Amino acid sequence: MNVSPFTFDQLNSALLDCSSYHLTKEQNEDGELAYALRDGCGDQDGDLFEDLFDIQDYITNNEQVADYLASEV
């Protein structure tokens, strides 16, 4: 299992500063912590993410988000 070097808050800040998306903390069907990617209207985009690494991998396809996170390291 891969681990993201970024916190939930850092990933969420990158999205808020560079896109119209944001993250929310949710519970999956098993009652475990999961994360939702939400658009500017608050609608969930795709399936829940199970860990922060998967979110990081997905959102860094956006070059502005990737650059923002690179400046956080």
HELIX and SHEET records of a PDB file:
HELIX    1   1 PHE A    8  CYS A   18  1                                  11    
HELIX    2   2 LEU A   52  ILE A   59  1                                   8    
HELIX    3   3 GLU A   63  GLU A   72  1                                  10    
SHEET    1   A 2 HIS A  22  GLN A  27  0                                        
SHEET    2   A 2 LEU A  33  ARG A  38 -1                                        
END                                                                             
